Amino acid sequence: MTGLYLAYITNYKDYYLLVPTSNCCVPNFMISVSLPFLMAKFLDILSHAKYTKPVGIGLTKVLSFFGTFSLEFYCVQEWLGWKIMGKMFEQQRPGWLINLAVLLAITAVSFAAHFLFQQFWKLVDWLIGMIPKPGKKAAAEQSK
């Protein structure tokens, strides 16, 4: 709560905590440390409560789905997002359509990249497994 309050006063009341160029450093740190724990507890409560169990399980599955390729999502979003948004802004599309198109495109590309990276590392593991390992005879010769 303190982090949210500090973020509010630094962004909307022009109160600088450190220096003007890093006005939201302290609130962002406080929010980023506590928010994942609060979200995890909230989802745990939702998933185990009698009437909200389907909602909690559904939210957990959606977040888990995006969590599996969050690195790829992070890497792709700036590059692909601006390309799509630029073209859609030129065509004067509504904001909700731009957001939906960006989300779907970035999700699809990130998921594909995640799959390709998995296959790449499986190939690397297979190639490493093909390297002959020295046997007892070779190990005895090396120790001499």
N, C-alpha and C positions, 0 to 999 in steps of 0.2 A: 504494500500500500504506500509505503514511503517512497519507493522508486517511482510509482505512478504519479504521486503528488509532485515530486521533484521534476519529473518529465513535464508535467503540466506547467509549473512555474518557470521552467527554463525555456520552454517553447512558446508559451502564450503570454507570459508576463515579462519576458526579456530579462530574467534574473540569471546571471552567469555564475555558475558554481566554480569553475576553474578559470578558464579564459574564454573569450568570445568564440574562438574557433572550435572549441570542444565543449560547447555549452551543455551537451546532453551525455557526457561521458559517465558521470557518477550515476544518474538515474538509469541509463541503459545497462550498466553493470549490475545494479541492484535488481532490475527486472529480469535480466537474462539469467541470473543465478537462481532466482526463486521461481520463475514461471514454469520451467519444466517439472519441478517437484510438485507445484500446485496442480498442474494439468494432470500429472500421473495420478495424484490422489483423487482428483475430481473424477477421472475416468474409472478409477477403481471403485469409487462409491457408486457411480452410475451403473457399472457392470454387475454390482452385487445387490443393488436395491431391487425390491420386488417389481415395482411398476416401471422402472427405467432401465431394466436389464437389456432389452433389445436395442435401445438407443445407445447405451454405453458400449455394448459389444460392437454395434455398427460403427460408431465413432472410432473405436480402437482399431477396427479392421481398416478403415479408411486411412487413418494416420499411419498404421503399420505398412500399408501399401505404398504410401508416399515416402515413408522412412526407408524402405528398401533401396530406393534410388535417389535419395536426397542429395548426395554428392553430385551425381550427374545432373540433377535438376538445377542445383546451384550453379554448376559450370555452364549450362546451356541457356539459362534464363536471360542473361544480359544480351548475349549475342542474338539469339533467335527472337526474343521478346521485342526488341527495338525494331527488328526487320519487319515483323508482322504489324506492330503498332504503327510504324511509319506509313506502310501501304494502306492500312485501314483508315488512318487519319486523313490521308489524301482523298480517300473515297467518301469521307464524312460519314462513317458508320457510327451507330450509337455506342455509347460507352460500355453497356452490358455485353454487346456483341464482341467488342474488342477484347474485353476481359475474358470472355468465354473462349474465344478463338486462341488467345495467347495461352491460357491454361491448358486447353486440349492439345495444342501443338507442342508445347514444352513438355507436357506429360508424355506424349507419344514418343518424341525424340529422346527424352531422358530414359524412358523404359527400354527403347531399342538400344541405346548406348550401354545401359546396364547389362542387358543380355549379351551384347557383343563383348564387353569387357569380361564377363564371366566365361564366355567361350574362349577368349584369348588366354586367360589364366589357366583354364583347363588344358589348353594346348601346351602352354609353358610347363605345367606340371607333368604332362605326358612326355614331353621332350626330355625333361630332367630325369624322368624315370627310365628313359632309354639309354642313358649314360651307364656304361658297365661299371659295376662296383668292384673294387678289388677283393679278391677272394682271400682265403687264409694263406695260400701259397704266396700271393703277391704281397700280403701284409708282412709275412715272415721275411721275405726278401728285402722289403723296405726297412725293416728294423735292424738288419745287419749293417 
